[in-house]
Amino acid sequence: MQSVTKMVAAVALVGGLAVLPASGYAAQSTKTQKEAKHSSANHATAGTVKSIDANTMVITRAGKDGVDMTFQLNSSTHRSGTIEVGSVVSVRYQEEGGNRIATAIMPQNAKPTAAHTTPAAK
């Protein structure tokens, strides 16, 4: 009877030890998935182009704080319209390894002024 008890205890111990690494792996896998999801999330902002070259663009966001944001540009960055210093643009980007990678840059249309509005028909 004592040998059966020892055998059951040994099986329970081995089974319990086999589960521990798997549960640790599952927790690590979940964390990695969350980090990957967060890092590839799309973000958007807008501002005035402060500087731009083939690899980098800096914009100043509108508002009281006027925060500068730097974006990395690459061959996958979609650019529409003319983008130059002083242009007001909207930027879609992803954060990867602490860098903001621009995925799309689009100039924002200027708001129509009173001179450009069409009078209402009478």
N, C-alpha and C positions, 0 to 999 in steps of 0.2 A: 504494500500500500504506500509505503514511504517513497519507493522508487517511482511510482505513478505520479505522486505529488511533485516530486522533483522534476519529472519529465514535463508535466503541465506547466510548472513554473518556468522551466527553461524555454519552452515554446512561447509562452506569454512574453518573456523577456526579449527573445529574438524578434518576435513579431512587433513588439513595442519599439525596439531599436530600429527596425526597418522603416517604421512610419516617420520617425523623427526627421531624417534627412529629406524625405519627400515633402513634409510640411514646411520645412525651411526653404526648400526650392520653390514651392508654391508661393510663399510670401515674397521671395526675391523676384520671382517672375511677375507677380502683380505690380510690384514697385517699378520694375523696368518698363512694363506696359504703360503705367501712368506717366512716367517720365517721358517716354517716347511720344505719347499722345500730347502731352503738354508742349514739348519742344517743336512738334510739327504743326501746332495749331496756327491757324491764320489770324493775323491781326491787321488792323487798318488804322491809319491816321492821316492827317493833312497838315500842310504848312507851306511856308515860302522857301524856295530853294536858296540856300546860302552859298553852297558850292557844289559842283558836280564835275566828275571826270569819268573815264572809262570804267573805273572799278569802285568808286565811292560817291555817295551823294549825302549831303548834310542839309537838313531842313530845319527851320525854326517854326515850332508850333505856335499857332495863334493863341492869344490869351494873356492873362496878366503875367504868368511866369515866363513865357517865351522860351521854353526849353528847346535846346538843340538836340536833334536825333540824327545819328549816323547810320547809313544803310550801305551794305555791300551790294554791288551790282555784278551780275555775271551774264553769260550768254543766254541763260534761261529767263532773265528779267524781261518782261513784256513792257515795252515803252510805246505809248501812243501820243501823237501830237508832238509839238515842240516843247522841249524841257530845257530850260536855261536858268541861270541865276536870276532871281526875282520872280520867277513863275510860281503861281500858287498851284500846288499839286496834291493829289491824294495818292497814298502809297499803301499797297497791300504787302505784307511781309510775314516771314516766319523767323522765329528765334532758334538758332542752332549754335550750341557751344558758346553762348554769351554774345553772339553776333546777331544783328538784324539783317536778314537776307531779303532784299526786295524781290517780290515776285511779279509785281505790276506797278507801273507809275503812270498816272494820267493827269494831264492838266485839268484844273477845274475851270468850268466856264465862268466868265465874268458875269456878275449880275447886271441885268439891263438897267441903263440909266433912264431918266425921264426923257431925254432926247431920243432914245431908241424905242420907246413904247409906242404902240399904235393907239391913236385916240378911239374911243368907243363910238360905234355907229349910232347916228341919231334917228 
